[in-house]
Amino acid sequence: MITRKVKGKPIGVIGLAGGFEFPLVTDGLVRSSNIILDKETGIVNWSEEEFVQKFKVYADSTYVPLKVRNGEFNSFKLWMIYGQIKRGDLSVIYAYLKTIKPVKNTVLRFSADNIIE
């Protein structure tokens, strides 16, 4: 795996290539996605507006998260918190991601048990 950690924290931009594992209280593991603009495994096909909207849709006060049962896919991302970030700041983050050399890292986003694959 491409991701490296020191004392549990990502080091360098390589951490943006995803793969960090988060055990869920509903059972299973969710892994962070590759947010580098790699053609095969990243978000290269997202426009700046799609990137910004991915966060802003959760800033709507009427948004209600789906109920997740044990063993079902659950997005561990803190979209609602990040949705509060200003549009301009999200655009700057997108612009920064475009400057990073693409890193190919295929990530299995979810597995229904806590077995590391």
C-alpha positions in Angstrom: 0.0 0.0 0.0 1.2 3.5 -0.8 0.0 5.2 2.4 2.6 5.7 5.1 2.0 6.5 8.7 4.3 7.6 11.6 2.7 7.2 15.0 -0.7 6.8 13.3 -0.5 10.1 11.4 -0.1 10.4 7.6 3.2 11.7 6.3 3.5 13.8 3.2 1.1 14.1 0.3 1.1 10.3 -0.1 -1.6 10.2 2.6 -4.0 11.9 0.1 -3.8 8.7 -2.0 -6.2 7.0 0.5 -6.4 3.6 2.1 -6.5 4.7 5.7 -8.8 2.2 7.6 -11.5 3.2 10.0 -13.3 0.5 12.0 -17.1 1.3 12.1 -19.4 0.9 15.1 -21.8 -0.8 12.7 -19.1 -3.5 11.9 -16.8 -3.4 8.9 -14.1 -1.2 7.7 -14.3 1.9 5.6 -11.2 3.2 3.9 -10.4 6.8 2.8 -10.5 7.4 -0.9 -7.7 8.5 -3.2 -8.4 12.2 -3.6 -5.3 12.8 -5.8 -6.2 13.5 -9.4 -5.0 10.1 -10.7 -6.7 9.0 -13.9 -7.4 5.5 -12.8 -7.9 5.6 -9.0 -8.3 9.2 -8.0 -10.8 12.0 -8.7 -9.4 13.3 -12.0 -12.8 13.3 -13.6 -14.3 15.7 -11.0 -14.7 19.3 -12.0 -14.0 22.0 -9.5 -17.8 22.5 -9.1 -18.4 18.8 -8.5 -15.7 18.8 -5.9 -17.2 21.8 -4.1 -20.7 20.4 -4.3 -19.7 17.1 -2.8 -19.2 19.0 0.4 -21.8 21.8 0.1 -24.7 19.4 -0.3 -24.2 18.3 3.3 -24.3 22.0 4.5 -28.0 22.1 3.8 -29.8 22.2 7.2 -32.5 19.9 5.9 -30.0 17.0 5.1 -30.9 13.9 7.1 -28.2 11.1 7.1 -29.4 7.6 6.0 -29.8 5.0 8.7 -27.0 2.4 8.5 -27.5 -1.2 9.7 -24.7 -3.4 10.9 -22.6 -4.7 8.1 -23.7 -2.1 5.6 -21.5 0.5 3.9 -21.2 3.6 5.9 -19.3 6.7 4.7 -17.0 7.8 7.6 -16.3 11.1 6.0 -17.3 14.2 8.0 -19.1 15.8 5.0 -21.4 17.8 7.2 -18.5 19.5 9.0 -16.5 20.0 5.9 -19.7 21.3 4.2 -19.4 24.4 6.3 -16.1 25.4 4.6 -16.5 28.4 2.4 -16.8 27.7 -1.4 -13.6 29.7 -2.1 -11.6 27.7 0.4 -12.9 24.4 -1.1 -11.8 25.7 -4.6 -8.4 26.4 -3.2 -8.2 22.9 -1.9 -9.2 21.6 -5.3 -6.6 23.7 -7.0 -3.9 22.4 -4.6 -4.9 18.8 -5.3 -4.4 19.5 -9.0 -0.7 20.4 -8.3 0.1 17.0 -6.7 1.7 14.3 -8.9 -0.9 11.6 -9.5 -0.5 8.5 -7.3 -2.2 5.2 -8.4 -3.7 3.6 -5.4 -6.8 1.4 -5.8 -8.7 1.4 -2.5 -11.4 -1.1 -1.5 -13.7 1.4 0.1 -15.6 -0.9 2.4 -15.5 -4.5 3.7 -18.4 -5.9 5.8 -16.1 -7.4 8.4 -13.1 -6.2 10.3 -10.7 -8.3 8.4 -8.0 -6.2 6.8 -7.6 -7.2 3.1 
